[in-house]
Amino acid sequence: MLPVAEAERLILNQIHPLNPETESQMVTLDKARGRVLSRPVTSSLDFPHWDNSAMDGYAVRYLDVRDCSPENPAVLEVVGEVPAGIVPDFTLQRGQAARIFTGAMIPNGADTIVMQENTQLQNQKVSVLRATKSGEFIRKQGSFYQAGNILLQSGMLVNMPEVAILAAAQCNQVSVYRRLRVAIFATGNELVPCDRPLAPGQIVDSNQYALAAGIAQMGGIPHCFGIIPDDPEATQKAISGALSMVDVIISSGGVSVGEYDYIDRILKDLGATLHVTKVKIKPGKPLTFATFTESSIPSCLYYFGLPGNPVSALVCFWRFVQPALKKLSGYSSGWQPKFVLAQNRCLLRGGPRETYVWGNLAYTPQGCEFDLAPGLQISANLINLAGTTGFAVIPAGKDQIHPGEWVQVLTI
């Protein structure tokens, strides 16, 4: 049984990102959110495009105002006005000023902006009451970004800030990695889909719906193969059918040590290499990670066999599968699991395995705090996962973490 950190290392070391040369596509900006850039983005524009004002006020020559004060103001003639979007058609001379607004171009001859709060206007003359430093409140052309340099690196996830940057740079099309194709199926004679009446002894297959939602949320394309009965021939047929269609297969159930758990044996029969079969984690001990060689399988290279209990399946997805899929998707960084240090609010109980208990993070002025979700903390209890924002991690072999102690929390 592998320690959690060792299982994570083995999995992530086997994951190789998509090839940017052969597995990219061009998308328009309105379809870029949630995608990963496969090539660096450059722009032919400087940012700012030209010198402009950072304040409403007056454009002046610094030499005219450097010695002013409220007792000895510099009185300047106002010779023009520069709203945003207008190119000034005059040049400031000695003793002159121009009314200017935020974002407007700096007129020739001006080298400093005096904010309007430090001025008094009367009869087309402005009195500057407070000295300022040369160049103050002027945003210089190219001070944010210079044309031709890399604007956004490859491997970046495109979200709201990146969309805004691409729009400002007039990049209406960008190269992104294609979306991952992920097959999902569940095994078990007791399972039924959520739209079918339950007979005695049956349970709803919630895992397939949850995993599909998780794949879609991170930008992948889920392919749900349904429920596979506890039959080795049917299971092998399902896996073989998915291999040529997707990049990754995720199954739930069938990876423990029971008489109806066939997944690992079938994977070996299909030529897969099993890197992980059991992890020292609670919940989620039965976890299979396998790879196929490119020469034997034209599409799918990775297989994740998750436990069947719903909380176990989701913990393993968040802890192991989601980081692997992010790395595979082309993320240059940020694909690792994210942990925060939080002060614990209640008694947490551990054991011989690394234990994950779920609850909520609260961000306070004193720092981050973790509160345990009410109800049973067992792998079959899906109900109190609702609203969960993190999993406190009790190290293997540690029996308790007391209120007030600090704990690492996996954020989700």
C-alpha positions in Angstrom: 0.0 0.0 0.0 1.6 3.2 -1.2 1.8 6.4 0.9 -0.2 9.2 -0.6 2.8 11.3 -1.6 4.4 8.4 -3.4 1.2 7.5 -5.3 0.9 11.2 -6.3 4.5 11.2 -7.5 4.1 8.0 -9.5 0.9 9.2 -11.2 2.1 12.7 -12.1 5.5 11.5 -13.4 3.7 9.3 -15.9 1.5 12.2 -17.2 2.8 13.9 -20.3 1.0 17.1 -21.5 -0.6 17.1 -24.9 1.7 18.0 -27.8 1.2 21.7 -28.7 2.2 21.0 -32.4 -0.3 18.3 -33.1 -3.0 18.7 -30.4 -3.9 22.4 -30.6 -6.7 24.3 -32.2 -7.6 27.9 -33.0 -10.6 29.4 -31.2 -12.1 32.8 -31.2 -11.9 34.9 -28.1 -15.5 34.3 -27.1 -14.7 30.6 -26.9 -11.4 30.9 -25.1 -12.5 31.1 -21.5 -11.6 27.9 -19.6 -9.1 26.8 -22.3 -5.3 26.4 -22.0 -3.0 28.4 -24.3 -0.9 26.1 -26.4 1.4 28.8 -27.8 2.7 32.1 -26.4 0.7 35.2 -27.3 2.4 38.4 -28.5 1.0 41.7 -29.5 2.0 44.5 -32.0 0.7 47.1 -29.5 2.5 48.8 -26.7 0.6 49.1 -23.4 -0.2 52.0 -22.8 -0.4 52.7 -26.5 0.7 56.3 -25.9 1.6 58.6 -22.9 -1.7 59.3 -21.1 -3.0 60.8 -17.9 -3.7 58.7 -14.8 -5.7 61.5 -13.2 -8.3 64.2 -13.9 -6.4 67.5 -13.6 -4.0 69.6 -15.6 -1.1 68.8 -17.9 1.8 71.1 -17.1 5.5 71.7 -17.6 7.2 70.7 -14.4 9.6 73.6 -14.5 6.6 75.9 -14.2 5.3 74.3 -10.9 8.2 72.8 -9.1 8.5 75.6 -6.5 4.8 76.3 -5.9 3.0 76.0 -2.6 -0.4 77.1 -1.2 1.2 80.3 -0.1 3.0 80.8 -3.4 0.9 79.1 -6.2 2.0 78.8 -9.8 -0.6 80.6 -12.0 -0.8 79.2 -15.5 -2.9 80.0 -18.5 -5.3 77.2 -19.5 -4.9 77.0 -23.3 -6.9 73.8 -24.1 -8.8 70.8 -23.0 -7.9 67.1 -23.7 -10.8 64.6 -23.1 -10.1 60.9 -23.5 -10.1 59.8 -27.1 -9.0 63.1 -28.6 -5.6 63.8 -30.0 -4.4 67.2 -28.7 -3.5 69.6 -31.6 -1.4 72.1 -29.6 1.9 72.3 -27.7 2.2 73.6 -24.2 4.5 76.6 -23.9 6.1 78.1 -20.8 3.4 79.3 -18.3 0.6 77.3 -19.9 -1.5 74.3 -18.8 -4.2 72.1 -20.4 -7.3 70.7 -18.7 -6.9 66.9 -19.0 -9.0 63.8 -18.1 -8.1 60.3 -17.0 -6.9 58.2 -20.0 -6.4 61.2 -22.3 -3.2 61.7 -24.4 -0.5 63.9 -23.0 -0.1 67.1 -25.2 3.3 67.9 -26.6 5.3 70.1 -24.2 3.7 68.7 -21.0 5.7 66.3 -18.8 3.6 66.2 -15.5 0.0 66.0 -14.4 -1.3 68.0 -11.4 -4.4 66.4 -9.9 -7.4 68.8 -9.9 -7.6 68.6 -6.1 -4.4 70.6 -5.9 -5.6 73.4 -8.2 -8.0 76.3 -8.3 -9.5 77.5 -11.6 -10.5 81.2 -12.2 -11.0 83.1 -15.4 -9.1 80.6 -17.7 -6.2 80.6 -15.3 -5.3 77.7 -13.0 -3.4 78.2 -9.7 -1.3 75.1 -8.8 -1.1 74.9 -5.0 1.1 72.0 -4.4 4.4 71.0 -6.0 4.6 67.6 -7.6 7.4 65.5 -8.9 8.3 65.5 -12.6 6.4 62.9 -14.6 3.8 62.3 -11.9 0.5 60.7 -13.0 1.7 60.1 -16.5 1.4 56.5 -17.8 4.3 56.2 -20.3 3.9 54.4 -23.5 5.1 50.8 -23.2 5.5 51.0 -19.4 3.1 48.0 -18.9 4.1 46.0 -22.0 6.3 46.5 -25.0 5.2 45.3 -28.5 6.8 42.0 -29.6 7.4 40.6 -26.2 5.4 37.6 -24.8 2.1 38.9 -23.5 0.7 35.6 -22.2 2.7 32.4 -21.8 1.7 29.0 -23.2 0.2 26.8 -20.6 -1.9 29.6 -19.1 -5.5 28.9 -18.3 -7.7 31.6 -19.9 -10.0 33.2 -17.4 -11.5 36.7 -17.1 -8.2 38.6 -16.7 -6.7 36.8 -19.7 -9.8 37.4 -21.8 -9.6 41.1 -21.0 -5.9 41.2 -21.9 -6.5 39.3 -25.2 -9.3 41.7 -26.1 -7.2 44.8 -25.3 -4.4 43.4 -27.5 -6.9 42.8 -30.3 -6.2 39.0 -30.3 -9.5 37.7 -31.6 -8.1 34.2 -32.1 -5.8 32.2 -30.0 -4.2 28.7 -30.1 -5.4 26.4 -27.3 -4.9 22.8 -26.5 -7.8 20.6 -27.6 -10.2 19.5 -24.9 -9.5 16.2 -23.2 -11.8 13.3 -24.0 -12.6 11.3 -20.9 -14.6 8.1 -20.8 -16.5 7.4 -17.5 -18.3 4.3 -16.5 -19.4 2.6 -13.2 -19.4 -1.1 -12.4 -21.8 -2.9 -10.1 -25.0 -5.1 -10.4 -26.6 -3.0 -7.7 -26.3 0.3 -9.6 -29.1 2.1 -11.5 -29.2 5.5 -13.2 -30.9 8.4 -11.4 -34.0 8.4 -13.7 -34.9 4.8 -12.9 -37.0 3.5 -9.9 -35.1 1.8 -7.2 -35.8 -1.8 -6.4 -34.8 -3.3 -3.0 -31.0 -3.7 -2.8 -30.3 -1.1 -5.5 -28.5 2.2 -5.3 -28.2 5.1 -7.7 -24.9 5.5 -9.6 -24.1 9.0 -8.4 -20.4 8.7 -9.3 -20.8 8.8 -13.0 -22.8 12.1 -12.8 -20.4 13.6 -10.4 -17.3 12.7 -12.4 -18.8 13.9 -15.6 -19.6 17.2 -13.9 -16.0 17.5 -12.6 -14.5 16.7 -16.1 -16.8 19.3 -17.7 -16.0 21.9 -15.1 -12.3 21.7 -15.9 -12.9 21.9 -19.6 -12.8 18.3 -20.6 -15.4 16.4 -22.7 -17.0 13.6 -20.6 -18.2 10.4 -22.5 -20.5 8.5 -20.2 -20.5 4.8 -21.0 -23.1 3.9 -18.4 -23.3 1.2 -15.8 -21.3 -2.1 -16.5 -22.5 -5.2 -14.7 -20.1 -7.2 -12.5 -19.1 -9.4 -15.3 -15.5 -9.7 -16.6 -16.5 -10.1 -20.3 -18.8 -7.0 -20.1 -16.1 -5.0 -18.3 -13.4 -5.9 -20.8 -15.7 -5.0 -23.7 -16.4 -1.6 -22.1 -12.7 -0.8 -21.5 -11.7 -2.0 -25.0 -14.5 0.0 -26.6 -13.3 3.2 -24.9 -9.6 2.8 -25.6 -9.7 4.0 -29.1 -12.1 6.9 -28.5 -10.7 8.9 -25.5 -7.5 10.1 -23.8 -8.4 8.9 -20.3 -10.7 6.3 -18.9 -12.1 6.7 -15.4 -14.2 3.9 -13.8 -15.7 3.6 -10.3 -16.0 0.3 -8.5 -14.4 -3.0 -9.3 -10.9 -2.2 -8.0 -11.0 -3.7 -4.5 -10.3 -7.3 -3.5 -13.8 -8.7 -3.7 -14.9 -11.6 -5.9 -16.5 -9.2 -8.3 -13.6 -6.8 -8.7 -12.1 -7.5 -12.1 -10.6 -4.2 -13.3 -6.9 -4.8 -12.5 -6.8 -8.2 -14.0 -8.6 -7.0 -17.2 -6.1 -4.1 -17.5 -3.2 -6.5 -17.4 -4.8 -8.7 -20.0 -5.1 -5.6 -22.2 -1.4 -4.9 -21.9 -1.6 -2.1 -19.4 1.1 -1.3 -16.8 -0.3 -0.9 -13.3 1.6 1.7 -11.3 -0.8 2.1 -8.4 -3.3 -0.3 -6.9 -3.7 0.6 -3.3 -3.0 3.9 -1.5 -2.6 4.5 2.2 -5.5 7.0 2.3 -8.9 7.1 4.0 -11.3 7.2 2.3 -10.1 5.8 -1.0 -7.6 2.9 -0.3 -8.5 0.9 -3.5 -7.2 3.1 -6.3 -5.8 1.9 -9.6 -3.7 3.9 -12.0 -2.5 2.3 -15.2 -0.9 3.3 -18.5 -1.0 2.0 -22.0 1.9 2.3 -24.5 1.3 4.5 -27.5 2.2 1.7 -29.9 -0.5 -0.6 -28.5 -3.3 1.9 -28.0 -4.0 4.6 -30.6 -5.7 7.0 -28.2 -6.1 6.3 -24.5 -2.9 6.2 -22.5 -4.2 6.6 -18.9 -6.6 4.7 -16.8 -7.9 5.6 -13.3 -9.9 3.0 -11.4 -11.7 4.8 -8.5 -13.4 3.1 -5.5 -17.1 2.7 -5.7 -18.1 4.4 -2.4 -19.1 7.9 -3.5 -17.0 10.0 -1.0 -14.0 7.7 -1.7 -14.4 8.3 -5.5 -14.6 12.0 -5.1 -11.7 12.3 -2.7 -9.5 10.3 -5.1 -10.7 12.4 -8.0 -9.8 15.7 -6.3 -6.5 14.3 -4.8 -5.1 12.4 -7.8 -7.1 12.5 -10.9 -7.9 16.2 -11.3 -4.2 17.3 -11.0 -3.2 14.6 -13.5 -5.8 15.8 -16.0 -4.8 19.4 -15.6 -1.2 18.5 -16.3 -2.3 16.4 -19.3 -4.4 19.4 -20.5 -1.2 21.5 -20.9 -1.2 23.6 -17.8 2.4 24.9 -17.3 1.8 25.4 -13.6 -1.1 25.3 -11.1 -2.0 21.7 -11.8 -0.8 20.5 -8.4 -3.3 19.9 -5.6 -3.8 23.1 -3.6 -3.4 23.1 0.2 -3.8 25.9 2.7 -2.8 25.9 6.4 -5.9 26.5 8.6 -6.6 26.6 12.3 -8.8 23.7 13.3 -12.1 24.5 15.1 -13.0 21.0 16.3 -11.6 17.6 17.1 -10.4 15.6 14.1 -9.7 11.9 14.3 -7.1 10.1 12.2 -5.7 6.6 12.1 -3.0 4.5 10.4 -3.8 5.9 6.9 -3.6 9.5 5.8 -7.1 10.6 6.6 -9.2 13.2 4.7 -12.2 14.7 6.6 -14.5 17.2 4.9 -15.9 20.5 5.9 -15.6 24.2 5.3 -12.9 26.8 5.2 -13.6 30.3 6.7 -11.3 33.2 5.9 -11.0 35.5 8.9 -8.8 38.5 9.7 -6.7 36.1 11.9 -6.3 33.7 9.0 -7.9 30.6 7.6 -10.0 28.3 9.8 -11.5 24.8 9.2 -14.8 23.5 10.5 -15.8 19.9 10.2 -19.0 19.1 8.3 -21.8 17.7 10.6 -22.9 14.1 10.4 -21.1 10.9 9.7 -17.6 11.1 8.1 -17.7 7.8 6.3 -17.1 7.0 2.6 -20.7 6.0 1.9 -22.2 9.3 3.3 -22.5 11.6 0.3 -25.0 13.9 1.8 -22.9 16.0 4.1 -20.5 16.7 1.2 -22.9 19.4 0.1 -21.2 22.8 0.4 -17.8 21.3 1.2 -14.9 23.6 0.4 -12.0 21.6 1.7 -10.6 18.4 3.2 -8.5 18.5 6.4 -5.6 16.1 6.2 -4.6 14.1 9.2 -1.2 12.5 8.6 -0.9 8.7 8.7 -0.4 7.5 12.2 -1.7 10.6 13.9 -4.7 9.9 16.1 -6.1 13.4 16.6 -5.8 17.0 15.8 -7.3 19.1 18.5 -9.2 22.4 18.3 -6.9 25.3 17.9 -4.1 23.3 16.2 -3.1 23.9 12.6 -4.0 21.5 9.8 -3.3 21.3 6.1 -6.5 21.5 4.1 -7.0 20.3 0.5 -9.1 23.0 -1.2 -11.7 21.9 -3.8 
